[in-house]
Structure formats: structure tokens, C-alpha cells
Amino acid sequence: MLKFNLQHFAVAVTESIITDRNEITTVTSNAATADTDGLAEVFTLSNTQENMLVVIGGTGSLADGNITYSFGTGEMWNGKEITGTVTKNTEAVICVDTANCKKADGTIELTLTPAGTDKLLTDHAAYVKVIENVG
């Protein structure tokens, strides 16, 4: 019996950090690389703050369905999975309480999953942006 890995572990996220109030910060866009119909992709975050803003979006016009997202259940005291949907060809933002999804090693895994007929890279042109405020 053949088994297939349905998740594509590829993207280490570069986070954007706001270090001071009233200062402009450039936001890094971390592009999806999964280019197979229905293939999920994991974005690994290394957040150090209690909260973070996560932007999930896509600019592709070829997508048939939406993108679902899931922040994995954390291993800390307040661990729980956070899930939702981002409508195709839009951008959405969520403020995440990192105590819910941080693993013991300090990382957070965000999984994006396209519809079964869509590719994150070519159909959605999906991306993730992460913003921390340490200022």
C-alpha cells in the first residue's frame, strides 16, 4: 500500500517586527510553494510575543475555492487549534494569541489548504505575512 504525504513542509516565515511606535515598518510577504492540486503547506513561525498579526491572502485569479487555515494546537498551558477560511483572491488578517498555538520549541505551525482542484502557488498565489510589535 502506498501512502502519500498530503502536507508540504516548505516555508520558514520571515516575520516583520515593529520596534517603535510612529515608525514605518516594511512587511515581508512569504509566498506559498506548493504547486499540486489540494496540497496543504505548512508555514513555520518563530514568534516571541504574546500576540501577533497574521495576514493570509492570495492574488491569483485561477482559484476555484477558498483557502482554509489552521494554527496547530499549542503545547503550552492554553493550547488549542485555531481554524478558519479566507475567501479566494482576498486578504484577511487575524490577531493570534500565541499561547494557543505555540509549541514547546517556541514555533507555531500555520497550515494553508486549498480546495482539491486548486494549487496554493499558481492558482491562489497565496502568501502569509506576520507582524510582531515589540515597541
N, C-alpha and C positions, 0 to 999 in steps of 0.2 A: 504494500500500500504506500503510495506517495503522499507526502504531506507538504503543503506549501506554506511559507511564511507570509501572512497577509499584512504584515507591517513592515514598513521601510524605515529603518533607523538611520537617518542621514543628517539631520540639521542640528548643529550646535548653534544656539541663538546668541547673537551679539546684542546685548541689551544697551539701551540708551539711558544715560544717567543724568538727571537734573541735579547739579551740585549747588546751585544757588538760586534764590528767588530773583525774579525780574531779569533773568538771563535766558537767552535763546539757546536751545539745545537741538542738535541735528538728530533725527530719529532714523535708526537703521532698519531697513526692510530685509527680512530673512526669507528668501524665496524657497518654495517647495521644490523638490527634485523628483518626486515620484511621478513617473510617466507611464503608468499602466492603469487601465480601467479598474476602478473600485479599490485601488491600492491605498491603504492608510499610510500616513507618515507621522513619525514622532519628532517633535521639536523639543530639545533639551535645554532648559533654562537653569541658570545658577543664581537665582535671586537671593539677595541678602537682607531685604527689607520685609516688614510685616505685610505690606500691600504692594501691588504692582498693577499698572495698567497694561492690558494686553489688547492689541489691535489685531483682528483677524479679518482678512479680506481677500479679494480676488478681482482682477480687472479683465479676465478672459470672457469672451462673448460666446464661446462654444459649449459651455456647460449646459447640461440638461437639468441637473438637480442642484440642490444646495450642499453646503459643506457642514458636516456635524463636527463638533469639537468635544474633547474630553480631557480634563485635567485629572490625572490619575489620583487615586486615593493616597493621601499622605501617610507617613509612618509616625507622625508626631501625635501629640495629645488630642488634636481636633481633626484627625484625618477623615476626609470624605471626598467622594468624587464630585466634580462639577462638570455638567454637560449642557450642551445647547446646540443651536443651529444658527448658521449665518447664511442669509439668502444669497443666492448666486449673484455675482457681479456687483456686490456691495462691500462695504467695510463696516465693521462693528467693533465696539470697544467694551471690555469688561474689566472691572476692578476686582482683582482676586485677592482674597485673604490667604496668604501663603501658608498659614498654619493648617489649612485644609488639605493641601496637596504637596507639601514638601516631604521628600524622602529623608531618611536618616543621614545620607551623604550631602544633604543641602540642595540637591537638584529637584527640579519639577519637570514632569513629562506632560507635554501637551500633544495630543493626537488629533490630527485632522483627517477626516474620512470623506471622500467624495461619494456621490451616487455611483452605483455599479457600472454605469456607462460613461463615467467621467474620469478624467485624469487631473490630478491636482496641478501639475506643471503646465500642460498645454491647453487644457480646456478651461480651467479656472484661473491660471496664472496666480495661484494662491501664495500668500505671504503672511508672516507674523511679525509684529513689531512689539517690543516690550520696553516699557518706560518705568524706571525707578526714580523715586525722589529721595535724595539723601541730603538735600539742602535745608 
